[in-house]
Amino acid sequence: MAKHMRIFWGPHVGRLVCTVNWSSIRGDRLTGDSVVLVSACEGIRETNSTAPNDRMVGDANFTVSSIAPRFNAVSFVVDINWFEPLNLWTDVTVFEENERVVQGFVTR
């Protein structure tokens, strides 16, 4: 079964390297063979409020790249293409480990 975590990183602009220490939060094992997906978006975080935190699609582009799982952590890059800092939310999903199957490869 997949495990999921939503993280608020605060306001940022440009390139940001993010690292999530998975074991300290979930107690689950993450390895270099784990399959991890990350999504990122802009959002509002209301402080001192019981209202839900709203995530949204604004005019800025949020791009996730270089997702690199390792033992008990995952690092990835988020690039926020905007002229001022925007609130960054990420969703990190780790899937159960399965047998590794290589379907093909590309040569040049």
ABEGO torsion letter per residue (X at the ends): XBBBBBBBAEBBBEBBBBBBBAAAAAGBBBBAABBBBBBBBBBBBBBGBABBBBBBBBABBBBBBGBBBBBGBBBBBBBBBBABBBBBBBBBBBBBBBBBBBAEBBBX
